[in-house]
Each structure stands twice: as C-alpha cells, then as structure tokens.
Amino acid sequence: MLDAALSLMMLALIALIGGAFILFRRGERKRPALMLVMAAVMLVNLMIWTLPTPGGKTLAAEAQGK
C-alpha cells in the first residue's frame, strides 16, 4: 500500500511541475510559485521515505516490516 502512495506522490509531483510551467507561460505568477513550493515539499518527503539509512534500509521498507 505504501508503494502505491509513493507512486501517486511522484505522479502528483510531475503534474504539479507541469501545471506550474503551463500557468507560468500564461502569465500567472502566484499560483505557479505555490505549486512549485508544494512540489518541493513533496519531493523532500519522497526522498525522506526512499533514501536508505546508514543500515541500508529505507523508511518505507521499515514501515512495511521488510
């Protein structure tokens, strides 16, 4: 279940960056900036869950008990 959540988070991250790019090209400034900030927060959260610890396991693997 956690794998699906992390995959959806990555897809949402890509959609946010793409949407921010499109809105920026249309001349908006505030909404694309907020979308990029939210994408950055999601990226950091994704990195926290998937980067290995010094023991070699990821937080996602620890949460699933692997």
C-alpha positions as CSV (number, residue, x, y, z in Angstrom):
1,M,0.0,0.0,0.0
2,L,2.8,2.4,0.8
3,D,4.4,1.7,-2.6
4,A,1.2,2.9,-4.3
5,A,1.1,6.0,-2.1
6,L,4.7,6.8,-3.0
7,S,4.0,6.2,-6.7
8,L,0.9,8.5,-6.6
9,M,3.0,11.1,-4.9
10,M,5.6,11.0,-7.7
11,L,2.9,11.3,-10.3
12,A,1.4,14.3,-8.5
13,L,4.8,15.9,-8.3
14,I,5.2,15.6,-12.1
15,A,1.7,17.0,-12.6
16,L,2.4,20.0,-10.3
17,I,5.6,20.9,-12.1
18,G,3.9,20.6,-15.5
19,G,0.9,22.6,-14.3
20,A,3.1,25.3,-12.8
21,F,5.0,25.6,-16.1
22,I,1.8,25.9,-18.1
23,L,0.4,28.6,-15.8
24,F,3.7,30.5,-15.8
25,R,3.6,30.6,-19.6
26,R,0.1,32.1,-19.4
27,G,1.4,35.0,-17.3
28,E,0.4,34.0,-13.8
29,R,3.0,34.2,-11.1
30,K,1.5,33.5,-7.7
31,R,-0.2,30.1,-8.3
32,P,2.7,28.6,-10.2
33,A,5.1,29.6,-7.4
34,L,2.9,28.0,-4.8
35,M,2.6,24.9,-6.9
36,L,6.4,24.7,-7.2
37,V,6.8,25.1,-3.4
38,M,4.3,22.3,-2.8
39,A,6.2,20.1,-5.4
40,A,9.4,20.8,-3.5
41,V,7.8,19.8,-0.2
42,M,6.5,16.6,-1.8
43,L,9.9,15.8,-3.3
44,V,11.7,16.2,0.1
45,N,9.0,14.0,1.7
46,L,9.5,11.4,-1.0
47,M,13.3,11.5,-0.6
48,I,13.0,11.0,3.2
49,W,10.9,7.9,2.6
50,T,13.0,6.3,-0.1
51,L,16.7,7.2,0.6
52,P,18.5,4.4,2.5
53,T,19.5,4.8,6.1
54,P,23.1,4.0,7.2
55,G,21.9,0.5,7.9
56,G,20.9,0.1,4.3
57,K,17.1,0.0,4.7
58,T,14.6,2.7,3.7
59,L,11.9,4.1,5.9
60,A,9.4,2.6,3.5
61,A,10.8,-0.8,4.0
62,E,11.0,-0.4,7.7
63,A,7.3,0.7,7.8
64,Q,6.3,-2.4,5.8
65,G,8.4,-4.7,8.1
66,K,10.8,-5.9,5.3
